[in-house]
């Protein structure tokens, strides 16, 4: 069996680049744990590595579904575990990289996914349409603070799903998240990239500006033509949602840029809070240069 390495942390900390370097050193494939990089054509706004940036490393679970489709965590859990098991059984090493905390937890831990109730789901969806995402997310924060940290308010579908589970089970949505010790991959090594907020905020602002300069508005236009507005999840992605609002004349282009940076900073805070609760994660300073982080992580792997 090969080794399973997890690299996680907030957005814009350099996870993807580090994963490529580590995979190159240990002969690993990379498995993505990013809920938006699953979508075909969502490249610029999700900071998906380009083919040259992947440096010949095979990446899995990218570009799997069309933007008019919605996927579930249980669906991701099934395909991610199947791919990881396949690679490990072939005695290959695997590096899982991403910032979607619930996806990483779904890989490692035996989550319980309650059945859906169509009537409850429909009622909550209608209510969300009437009251708006902020109000529904505030309700989730009151009922299950941990879930509200993990689920961005822009993702109405997931907010509604969490509220549905709470109503059906009478328990917090995060009650389905097990305690440590029940990992499917107990020997997996988890590493997180930490960065002080001032530096991270600056990186986020620069990344957002670069996305616009690289053609994110044009990417969104192409995706709208491919059915972006027909699905719920993809169009709620940070950056994409703001450009859609701008195209509808609800905000200006400059306001879309500013709001995307603000929403990304908020998302990074939620990621930090989520990952900080997992004591299995070994934290590395993302402030150090890529080579230093690579050497530190490789030494930790050798010492394990």
C-alpha positions in Angstrom: 0.0 0.0 0.0 1.1 3.5 -0.7 1.1 6.6 1.5 -1.8 8.9 1.8 -0.9 12.6 2.4 -3.5 15.3 3.0 -2.7 19.0 2.4 -5.4 21.4 3.5 -5.8 25.0 4.7 -7.4 28.2 3.7 -7.7 29.5 0.2 -4.7 31.3 -1.3 -2.2 29.7 1.1 -0.4 27.8 -1.7 -1.8 24.3 -1.2 -2.0 23.3 -4.8 1.6 24.3 -5.7 3.0 22.5 -2.6 1.0 19.4 -3.5 2.5 19.3 -7.0 6.0 19.6 -5.5 5.4 16.8 -2.9 3.7 14.6 -5.5 6.7 15.0 -7.7 9.1 14.0 -5.0 7.2 10.9 -3.8 5.8 9.7 -7.1 2.2 10.4 -6.2 -1.0 11.2 -8.0 -3.1 14.1 -6.7 -6.8 13.9 -5.7 -8.7 17.2 -5.5 -10.8 18.0 -2.5 -12.2 21.2 -3.8 -16.0 21.3 -4.3 -15.9 23.8 -7.1 -13.0 22.4 -9.1 -15.2 19.5 -9.8 -17.0 21.6 -12.4 -15.9 21.7 -16.0 -14.9 25.2 -17.2 -14.7 26.7 -13.8 -11.0 27.3 -14.0 -10.0 30.9 -13.3 -12.4 31.6 -10.5 -11.4 28.4 -8.7 -7.7 28.9 -9.2 -7.5 25.5 -10.9 -3.9 24.7 -11.8 -3.3 24.9 -15.6 -1.8 21.9 -17.3 1.7 23.3 -17.3 1.4 24.2 -13.6 0.6 20.6 -12.8 4.1 19.6 -14.0 3.1 16.3 -15.4 1.5 15.1 -12.1 -1.8 13.3 -12.7 -4.7 15.1 -11.1 -8.0 13.3 -10.2 -11.5 14.6 -9.5 -11.2 17.8 -11.6 -13.7 18.7 -14.3 -16.1 15.9 -13.5 -19.5 17.5 -13.9 -21.2 20.2 -15.9 -22.1 23.5 -14.3 -25.9 22.8 -14.5 -25.5 19.8 -12.2 -25.6 19.7 -8.4 -23.6 17.1 -6.4 -23.7 15.9 -2.8 -21.0 15.2 -0.2 -22.0 11.6 -0.1 -21.5 11.4 -3.9 -18.0 12.9 -3.5 -17.2 10.6 -0.7 -18.0 7.5 -2.8 -16.0 8.6 -5.9 -13.0 10.0 -3.9 -12.6 6.9 -1.7 -12.9 4.6 -4.7 -10.2 6.5 -6.5 -7.9 6.7 -3.5 -8.4 2.9 -2.8 -7.6 2.2 -6.4 -4.4 4.2 -6.3 -3.2 2.8 -2.9 -4.0 -0.8 -3.9 -1.7 -0.3 -6.9 1.0 0.7 -4.3 1.0 4.2 -5.4 1.2 7.3 -3.2 -1.7 9.8 -3.1 -1.7 13.4 -2.2 -5.2 14.8 -1.4 -5.3 18.6 -1.6 -8.1 21.1 -1.1 -9.8 23.6 1.1 -13.3 22.0 1.3 -13.1 20.8 4.8 -16.3 18.7 4.6 -14.9 16.9 1.6 -11.7 16.0 3.3 -13.6 14.8 6.3 -15.8 12.7 4.1 -12.7 11.0 2.7 -11.3 10.2 6.1 -14.3 9.6 8.3 -17.4 7.6 8.2 -20.1 10.3 7.9 -23.7 9.4 8.2 -25.8 11.2 5.5 -29.5 11.3 6.5 -32.2 10.7 3.9 -33.9 13.7 2.4 -37.5 14.7 2.9 -38.8 16.3 -0.4 -41.6 18.2 1.4 -39.2 19.7 4.0 -36.7 20.5 1.3 -39.3 22.2 -0.9 -40.6 24.3 1.9 -37.2 25.4 3.0 -36.2 26.2 -0.6 -39.3 28.4 -1.0 -38.6 30.1 2.2 -35.0 30.8 1.1 -36.4 32.4 -2.0 -38.6 34.6 0.0 -36.3 35.6 2.9 -32.9 35.4 1.2 -29.7 33.6 1.9 -28.6 35.8 4.8 -31.7 35.0 6.8 -31.4 31.3 6.2 -27.7 31.3 7.0 -28.4 33.2 10.2 -30.9 30.6 11.3 -28.3 27.9 10.6 -25.8 29.8 12.7 -28.3 29.8 15.6 -29.1 26.1 15.2 -25.7 24.8 14.4 -22.8 27.3 14.6 -20.2 24.8 13.4 -22.2 24.1 10.2 -22.5 27.8 9.5 -18.8 28.1 9.7 -18.3 25.3 7.1 -21.1 26.4 4.7 -20.8 29.8 3.0 -24.1 31.8 3.0 -23.7 32.1 -0.8 -24.3 28.4 -1.2 -28.1 28.4 -0.5 -28.5 24.7 -1.6 -26.1 23.5 1.2 -27.6 25.8 3.7 -31.1 24.5 3.0 -29.7 20.9 3.1 -28.2 21.5 6.5 -31.5 23.0 7.8 -33.4 20.1 6.3 -31.2 17.6 8.2 -31.6 19.5 11.4 -35.4 19.5 11.0 -35.5 15.8 10.1 -33.2 14.5 12.7 -33.7 17.0 15.5 -29.9 17.1 15.8 -27.2 19.5 14.5 -26.1 18.9 10.9 -22.6 18.4 12.2 -23.7 15.6 14.5 -23.1 13.4 11.4 -19.4 14.3 11.7 -17.7 11.6 13.9 -15.1 12.1 16.5 -11.5 11.3 15.8 -10.5 7.7 15.8 -13.0 6.4 13.2 -10.9 7.3 10.2 -11.1 5.0 7.1 -7.4 5.9 6.6 -5.9 5.9 10.1 -2.3 6.1 8.7 -3.1 9.2 6.6 -0.8 12.1 7.3 -2.5 15.5 7.4 -0.7 18.8 6.9 -2.3 22.3 7.0 -0.9 25.6 5.7 -1.2 28.4 8.2 -0.7 32.1 7.3 -1.2 35.3 9.3 -4.4 37.2 8.3 -2.7 40.3 7.0 -0.6 38.4 4.6 -3.4 36.1 3.6 -5.8 39.0 3.0 -3.2 40.7 0.7 -2.8 37.4 -1.2 -6.5 37.1 -1.6 -6.9 40.6 -2.9 -4.1 40.1 -5.4 -5.6 36.8 -6.5 -9.0 38.3 -7.1 -7.5 41.1 -9.2 -5.5 38.6 -11.2 -8.7 36.5 -11.8 -10.4 39.5 -13.4 -7.3 40.4 -15.4 -7.1 36.7 -16.6 -10.6 36.8 -17.9 -13.0 35.6 -15.2 -15.9 37.7 -16.5 -15.5 36.1 -19.9 -15.3 32.7 -18.3 -18.6 33.3 -16.5 -20.2 34.4 -19.8 -19.1 31.2 -21.5 -20.4 29.1 -18.5 -23.8 30.9 -18.6 -24.0 29.7 -22.2 -23.2 26.2 -20.9 -26.0 26.2 -18.4 -24.5 27.9 -15.3 -27.8 29.5 -14.3 -29.6 26.1 -14.5 -27.8 24.6 -11.5 -27.7 25.9 -7.9 -24.2 25.1 -6.7 -21.9 26.3 -9.4 -23.6 29.7 -9.8 -23.2 30.3 -6.1 -19.4 30.0 -6.2 -17.6 33.0 -4.9 -16.6 35.3 -7.9 -19.1 33.6 -10.2 -22.1 34.8 -8.1 -20.8 38.3 -8.0 -20.2 38.5 -11.8 -23.7 37.1 -12.4 -25.1 39.9 -10.3 -23.0 42.4 -12.2 -24.3 41.1 -15.5 -27.8 41.5 -14.3 -27.1 45.1 -13.4 -27.4 44.7 -9.7 -23.9 45.8 -8.9 -21.0 47.4 -10.8 -17.9 45.6 -12.0 -15.8 47.3 -9.3 -18.3 46.3 -6.7 -18.2 42.7 -7.9 -14.4 42.7 -7.5 -14.6 44.2 -4.0 -17.4 41.8 -2.9 -15.5 38.8 -4.3 -12.4 39.7 -2.3 -14.6 40.3 0.9 -16.4 37.0 0.5 -13.2 35.2 -0.1 -11.6 36.6 3.0 -14.7 35.6 5.0 -14.5 32.1 3.5 -10.9 31.8 4.5 -11.8 32.6 8.1 -14.4 29.8 8.0 -11.8 27.4 6.6 -9.3 28.3 9.3 -12.0 27.7 12.0 -13.0 24.4 10.5 -9.5 23.0 10.1 -8.4 24.2 13.5 -10.8 21.8 15.2 -9.1 18.7 13.7 -6.2 17.8 16.0 -4.9 15.3 13.4 -3.5 18.1 11.3 0.2 19.0 11.5 0.5 22.8 10.7 3.2 24.3 8.5 3.9 28.0 8.1 2.7 29.1 4.7 4.8 32.2 5.1 8.0 30.3 4.4 8.9 29.8 0.8 7.8 26.9 -1.2 11.1 25.0 -1.0 11.2 25.4 2.8 7.6 24.1 3.2 8.4 21.2 0.8 11.5 20.2 2.8 9.6 20.4 6.1 6.7 18.3 4.9 9.0 15.7 3.3 11.0 15.4 6.5 7.7 14.9 8.4 6.8 12.1 6.0 10.2 10.4 6.5 9.9 10.7 10.3 6.4 9.1 10.4 
